[in-house]
């Protein structure tokens, strides 16, 4: 039941380790098989961890303003040639 609740949290931008509990009792056979099937499927999940970068809003605005000025200049050159 816990693995079912966590299925949406697995993968993405993280390293993960999956531990599966199994029981030797016949009464828990169905739960054990379900957990082992889930673990088998999770082995196939690939993740690509990446560094979470914090963006400086002021720096981003300045960079976008520079890019906008460059594009306006490029557009003016294109209009003058046309």
N, C-alpha and C positions, 0 to 999 in steps of 0.2 A: 504494500500500500504506500509506503514511503517513497519507493522508487517511482511509482506512478505520479505522486505529488511533485516530485523533483524533475520530471522529464523535461519540462520547459526551461529549467534553469541550466541544463547541461549544454556545453558547447559555447560558441562565441569567443569572446576575447578573454580566455582564461586557460590556465593549465588545470587539468582535472585528474583526480584519482578516484576510481570507483571501487568500493569495497562491497562485496556481496555476501550476505549471511545465508548459510544453508543449514538445514536441519536434517538430522539422521532419523527422525521419527516419521513413521508412515503417515501420521495425521497431518504433517506439514509438507507432504510431498508436492502438492499442487503449488503451494507458495514458493517452495524451493525451485521448482521447474520454471515458474514464472520469473523469478529473480535471475536465474541463470540465462534465460532467453533474453531478458532485458540487458544483462551484462554483455552478452554476445553482440547484441545490436549496438551497444554503446562503444564497443571496441572499434567499430567502423566509423565513428564520428571523428572527423578531423577538425582541429582547432588551429587558429593562427593568432597566438597572442601578440599583441602590439602594445607599445608604450602609450599610455593615455597622456596626451599632451594638453596642457592648459594654454588657451589662446589669450593673448593680451588684446583686449578690445581696441585700445587706442592704436596699437601697432597695425592691427588688421584694417582699421579705418584708413590709416595713412597709406597702407599698401593698396587698398582699393581706390583711393583718390588718385594715387600715382598711375594705376592701371587705367582709370577713367580718363585722365589727362592724356595718356599715351594713345588711347583709342580715339579720343576726339581729334588729336593731332593727325592720326592715321586717316581718319574720315575726312578731315579737311584736305589732306593731300590727295586723297582719292577723288574728292569732289572737284578740286582744281584741275585734275588731269582729265576729268570727264567732260 
